[in-house]
Amino acid sequence: MSLDGLEFVLSRTGILDIFLMFFVLAAFGCLVIDRDSSRAALAEGVARGAGGAAGPRLGLRKWQVACGILLGLAVGTKWIAAWYIVGFATLFIAWEIGARRAAGLRSFVRGAVRETIWLPLTFIVIPLAVYVATWSNWLFTSTGYDRNLGRQNGVTTPVISALYSLYEYHLQAIGFGLGLSTRHPYQSQPWDWLLITRPVAFYYESYRGPVAGPQYYCPSSGCTGQSWSQEVLALGTPLIWWSSILALLFCLGWWLLHRDWRAGAVLMGVLAGWGPWFPLVTRTKFYYYALEFEPFLILSIVLCLGLILGPATASLRRRSIGAGVVGAYLLAVLIMFWYFYPVLGAKVIPYPDWLSHMWYRIGHGWI
């Protein structure tokens, strides 16, 4: 992650996507911790014979509550995160069924369904409460946009008026968001994102002409020759993004053939963040929206690298070959990040050097 250009640029830029990525990834981490801790508690309960054929009741779980809080913060950052509530709830149910089946319980489906009694609280009520809390400054003051709309429409009860105003504000925002179709020179479609066909230029300055010309301006000592460029391009490290396509395909096959929960979790993380954008064909979209599911792309690569490395019980020759392949890949990612760093960090470089970094020039491409 630290060697990906898109994450690097967004981590230095004041827009929402880096925070959305953080909350989604943190929520996923809580969900995985809950999986591990609940399976341990389940095994202990089954050993005691608790719960009969359906297994013991595990009750309200603290890590599931933490996941709900973080999902609420994610939705408070960007509404698209609401799909992760659906995706993570699906993972929870699948993992619960799998855990009870692995524990040898005859009524494993009934036992798992019984545990979902807490899902409306942890994945609906808690995220909703946290989401409304993120509007506290708007609710408790009178200067927010359309804050007094309820009073203007005859709703005078203080709390009800505020919530009515918030409801109307949301209707306007949803209509705007779904209807946003203004063309933009850096827009792209979700099927372009993994291929990185249209990254977004956040900043660009250049000069092409005589050094002694009246319009010449050099922002730093990096200006050499008669032309220079300076850019911040939200461009993911190509080796990471392009190899993630193969890694996702492998994880899909791995999950279909072996039902490996790790591959399934990665695929669900990508689907929840990427899939909702596909139906919105006319909506203006940008490549950096993919940042929210980028951690799951990297996890898919890491899973594949782990298989290439081989198990700890493998022979020395097998592990050595695997380590060589994995090390070569990581070194190549490092070198590629270093190569693109000038156009990620607004370094002043000669114009021909900048142009050589623009690998994809079909249409507008990376320019």
TANOR-V68468 format. One record per residue. N is the residue number from 1. PSI is psi in radians with two decimals (999 if undefined). Layout:
BEGIN
[[N PSI] [N PSI]]
END
This chain:
BEGIN
[[1 -0.69] [2 -0.25] [3 0.29] [4 2.28] [5 -0.67] [6 -0.81] [7 -0.68] [8 -0.82] [9 -0.78] [10 -0.49] [11 -0.29] [12 0.22] [13 2.40] [14 0.99] [15 2.99] [16 -0.39] [17 -0.57] [18 -0.60] [19 -0.67] [20 -0.80] [21 -0.73] [22 -0.87] [23 -0.68] [24 -0.79] [25 -0.69] [26 -0.69] [27 -0.71] [28 -0.70] [29 -0.73] [30 -0.66] [31 -0.69] [32 -0.71] [33 -0.72] [34 -0.67] [35 -0.82] [36 -0.82] [37 -0.65] [38 -0.61] [39 -0.64] [40 -0.75] [41 -0.65] [42 -0.78] [43 -0.69] [44 -0.73] [45 -0.70] [46 -0.66] [47 -0.54] [48 -0.17] [49 0.34] [50 2.48] [51 -0.12] [52 -2.51] [53 -0.41] [54 -0.20] [55 3.00] [56 2.70] [57 2.28] [58 -0.24] [59 -2.90] [60 2.27] [61 2.37] [62 -0.63] [63 -0.45] [64 -0.64] [65 -0.76] [66 -0.68] [67 -0.75] [68 -0.70] [69 -0.79] [70 -0.60] [71 -0.66] [72 -0.70] [73 -0.63] [74 -0.80] [75 -0.59] [76 -0.37] [77 -0.86] [78 2.36] [79 -0.44] [80 -0.37] [81 -0.24] [82 -0.48] [83 -0.41] [84 -0.43] [85 -0.78] [86 -0.81] [87 -0.77] [88 -0.57] [89 -0.68] [90 -0.75] [91 -0.74] [92 -0.81] [93 -0.78] [94 -0.74] [95 -0.62] [96 -0.75] [97 -0.80] [98 -0.67] [99 -0.76] [100 -0.55] [101 -0.75] [102 -0.48] [103 -0.06] [104 0.30] [105 2.34] [106 -0.73] [107 0.95] [108 -0.59] [109 -0.78] [110 -0.68] [111 -0.68] [112 -0.74] [113 -0.62] [114 -0.59] [115 -0.33] [116 -0.02] [117 -0.44] [118 -0.17] [119 -0.73] [120 -0.56] [121 -0.90] [122 -0.53] [123 0.00] [124 -1.05] [125 -0.87] [126 -0.86] [127 -0.67] [128 -0.75] [129 -0.75] [130 -0.71] [131 -0.81] [132 -0.64] [133 -0.51] [134 -0.27] [135 0.20] [136 -0.73] [137 -0.65] [138 -0.68] [139 -0.67] [140 0.08] [141 3.03] [142 0.17] [143 0.00] [144 2.78] [145 2.18] [146 0.45] [147 -0.57] [148 0.40] [149 -0.64] [150 -0.81] [151 -0.67] [152 -0.46] [153 0.22] [154 0.06] [155 1.80] [156 -0.27] [157 2.18] [158 -1.01] [159 -0.79] [160 -0.68] [161 -0.73] [162 -0.78] [163 -0.61] [164 -0.74] [165 -0.71] [166 -0.69] [167 -0.81] [168 -0.67] [169 -0.73] [170 -0.68] [171 -0.75] [172 -0.75] [173 -0.70] [174 -0.76] [175 -0.71] [176 -0.80] [177 -0.76] [178 -0.49] [179 0.03] [180 1.87] [181 0.29] [182 2.24] [183 2.51] [184 2.44] [185 -0.34] [186 0.22] [187 2.76] [188 2.91] [189 2.71] [190 -0.51] [191 -0.14] [192 -0.30] [193 -0.79] [194 -0.46] [195 -0.24] [196 0.96] [197 -0.33] [198 1.35] [199 2.94] [200 2.23] [201 2.02] [202 -0.42] [203 2.43] [204 2.28] [205 2.54] [206 2.88] [207 2.30] [208 1.91] [209 -2.98] [210 2.49] [211 -0.57] [212 0.06] [213 2.73] [214 -0.40] [215 0.03] [216 2.33] [217 2.28] [218 1.98] [219 -0.26] [220 3.13] [221 -0.03] [222 -0.08] [223 2.10] [224 2.55] [225 -2.80] [226 0.09] [227 2.59] [228 2.82] [229 2.67] [230 2.13] [231 2.60] [232 1.84] [233 2.10] [234 1.40] [235 2.09] [236 2.64] [237 2.00] [238 -0.68] [239 -0.54] [240 -0.88] [241 -0.72] [242 -0.67] [243 -0.38] [244 -0.45] [245 -0.85] [246 -0.68] [247 -0.70] [248 -0.73] [249 -0.71] [250 -0.76] [251 -0.62] [252 -0.83] [253 -0.69] [254 -0.75] [255 -0.72] [256 -0.64] [257 -0.65] [258 -0.08] [259 0.69] [260 2.15] [261 -0.52] [262 -0.77] [263 -0.70] [264 -0.69] [265 -0.74] [266 -0.80] [267 -0.70] [268 -0.68] [269 -0.69] [270 -0.76] [271 -0.75] [272 -0.54] [273 -0.49] [274 -0.77] [275 -0.74] [276 -0.32] [277 -0.38] [278 -0.75] [279 -0.37] [280 1.12] [281 -0.73] [282 -0.17] [283 2.42] [284 2.17] [285 2.76] [286 2.69] [287 -0.62] [288 -0.12] [289 -0.38] [290 -0.15] [291 -0.55] [292 -0.53] [293 0.13] [294 -0.68] [295 -0.57] [296 -0.53] [297 -0.77] [298 -0.65] [299 -0.63] [300 -0.69] [301 -0.75] [302 -0.69] [303 -0.75] [304 -0.69] [305 -0.63] [306 -0.67] [307 -0.65] [308 -0.72] [309 -0.65] [310 2.80] [311 2.81] [312 -0.39] [313 -0.03] [314 2.87] [315 2.81] [316 -0.69] [317 -0.76] [318 -0.78] [319 -0.61] [320 -0.78] [321 -0.79] [322 -0.76] [323 -0.63] [324 -0.75] [325 -0.80] [326 -0.77] [327 -0.69] [328 -0.70] [329 -0.83] [330 -0.67] [331 -0.69] [332 -0.67] [333 -0.75] [334 -0.81] [335 -0.70] [336 -0.67] [337 -0.75] [338 -0.68] [339 -0.73] [340 -0.12] [341 -0.71] [342 -0.61] [343 -0.02] [344 -0.56] [345 0.33] [346 0.70] [347 2.45] [348 2.06] [349 2.76] [350 2.54] [351 -0.78] [352 -0.61] [353 -0.76] [354 -0.77] [355 -0.58] [356 -0.35] [357 -0.24] [358 1.40] [359 -0.64] [360 1.98] [361 0.18] [362 2.24] [363 -2.26] [364 -0.62] [365 -2.23] [366 0.00] [367 999]]
END
